[in-house]
């Protein structure tokens, strides 16, 4: 059995590794799998014995970084600034990231209140070109809003163009959105999205593998994309030129067995050419949020809805229980009213509502929220599972 | 063995039936299969015994039509006006129409010089909305031109919008095109396409199941679509709203095992919604002629090219032999020059060049035509097949 201090040691080791290792390093991922985070940390702190599969020069580079790492300080500063660090196996760890194998993140830095694990359960990635057309921005915003209205969480990369439009669409519809950054989550990149990313951190989640202060590089954008692909049920590419980074996200989703979708555009548009290339392989053409939901909602998720919520009420955190109790017995209520009943802020109520949505307790109804039929039955019959 | 007068009897019987039966009537198709055209003609002329699978009222209707039919006069008038009637099994019959089973046309009325059988071998249908957008017209014209430049014959329905743009694109690129009408081929429908259809009859082929003077009806448009689908290697839908007739053509192509393709458009366009619906089923997304050719050229056709032309030179008709002889031994020549060498008109030379293209003798090269490598080898080695 693991003790509290083991868990703290594992957490600190992984904070240390998040500063020392480069995201997506599969060789290091193998060390972690074979030796455990604390042993790998020890070797790097002690300068050896050298680990396998790496040149002397790169090993020396890691030791340089290791000498400067101060995980306790990192963690304290992060907590001070409202960030947390989530590690594999922890309560809020999204298990689907384990599909990445040795490329799994050593941990994720998180800004924002909602449960990452719960939100990721019902999430879809909407990605695409930074320099998108007006059509691309329109489609991304419409999809973001439509997915939010269907009770799905919109995941994207926080970039200009399609990403930003998708986040804004979700936020504008009173929905849930997650930005996965290629830099430290205390930074706002790109600069022009400072306000947007700040708002996402307040109303949703901003996550990333880089430690506080970490800066984005071209290769970090590429490895970041695998997290977007793995975290979600499926990836929709809205606009992408040939050889666009969004196509890499889509291909990663395909390799991981996630749904891969593309929004068509004029055959004359270079910014749709990459999407069309994708649609000529295994991706599914989607024109609106309903078609996305039809596809990503087709497996796994329906089962708990048919037989009642997956998690007993008693195991919900107190905040979620309060929000659940604030829902009317019949019909829907707006988030404002639910927040009042639960004595919390509207942002917090929405965060909790999307968590409860993942668990099958509630569903969106226009701009409001209501109990699912299954949740009502489970209350009436005094049971929380079928 | 069938004699000349048998053949003439069969031809006249089918001319008679093309006036009496409604195109696509599968019950009548079964009579033809089981009893032969001449026996069916006899029963209809004699007023019985009544054939199976039909109400008394419909039988009486057919007898009314039969009393007015004058096949000898029809055929003579048609020949006078430069039309011919091609029946199953005849030299110019496109064998792929036999895939229609009992819905196979009893025969086809044809205006234009080229060989229907040869042209159909390497043909693609380009169809779509009558009230298309500027984008749809642009894509249809570009595809029509591109297919012609790749040496493929463009088949469509002669209608306004996408059909007309596809025909014009092919003609404009010095290419081959076939209009399949839902009325008598002596008529120009729609009226506004009188000039276009006349030009197609001069430079290409205008074909249809209805006898001279036959007028189009809504149901005739629908049954006409199966001929477009069956005649060609594949069908491309350029723009189509939900429940559009072009989608029926595409579905018929799918049922017949032909390639079905769609040109994407903005997800916001109602005129692309039907195409997107198609692309969400089994159709392949195509953005240009090269992608169409890649798909439709992938089977059957390549074999004869690899091992030499399919038909020995001696069996070519004298006109085709003259055109073939007019091609330069090396490099390409424009149709004008080839026509001069073959002592014929440019239209006739182009018609023959597309026939020779189907047989693997020649290929387009920019605006000109040249011998295929296989054709040159077969000449050099004194053989016409490998």
HADDOCK unambig.tbl for C-alpha pairs under 7 A between the chains (distance, minus, plus):
assign (segid A and resid 263 and name CA) (segid B and resid 267 and name CA) 6.99 0.50 0.50
assign (segid A and resid 264 and name CA) (segid B and resid 264 and name CA) 5.83 0.50 0.50
assign (segid A and resid 264 and name CA) (segid B and resid 265 and name CA) 6.13 0.50 0.50
assign (segid A and resid 264 and name CA) (segid B and resid 266 and name CA) 6.12 0.50 0.50
assign (segid A and resid 264 and name CA) (segid B and resid 267 and name CA) 6.15 0.50 0.50
assign (segid A and resid 265 and name CA) (segid B and resid 264 and name CA) 6.11 0.50 0.50
assign (segid A and resid 265 and name CA) (segid B and resid 265 and name CA) 4.65 0.50 0.50
assign (segid A and resid 265 and name CA) (segid B and resid 266 and name CA) 4.26 0.50 0.50
assign (segid A and resid 265 and name CA) (segid B and resid 267 and name CA) 6.50 0.50 0.50
assign (segid A and resid 266 and name CA) (segid B and resid 264 and name CA) 6.10 0.50 0.50
assign (segid A and resid 266 and name CA) (segid B and resid 265 and name CA) 4.25 0.50 0.50
assign (segid A and resid 266 and name CA) (segid B and resid 266 and name CA) 5.53 0.50 0.50
assign (segid A and resid 267 and name CA) (segid B and resid 263 and name CA) 6.99 0.50 0.50
assign (segid A and resid 267 and name CA) (segid B and resid 264 and name CA) 6.16 0.50 0.50
assign (segid A and resid 267 and name CA) (segid B and resid 265 and name CA) 6.51 0.50 0.50
assign (segid A and resid 267 and name CA) (segid B and resid 287 and name CA) 5.14 0.50 0.50
assign (segid A and resid 279 and name CA) (segid B and resid 285 and name CA) 6.88 0.50 0.50
assign (segid A and resid 280 and name CA) (segid B and resid 284 and name CA) 6.54 0.50 0.50
assign (segid A and resid 280 and name CA) (segid B and resid 285 and name CA) 5.85 0.50 0.50
assign (segid A and resid 284 and name CA) (segid B and resid 280 and name CA) 6.55 0.50 0.50
assign (segid A and resid 285 and name CA) (segid B and resid 279 and name CA) 6.88 0.50 0.50
assign (segid A and resid 285 and name CA) (segid B and resid 280 and name CA) 5.83 0.50 0.50
assign (segid A and resid 287 and name CA) (segid B and resid 267 and name CA) 5.15 0.50 0.50
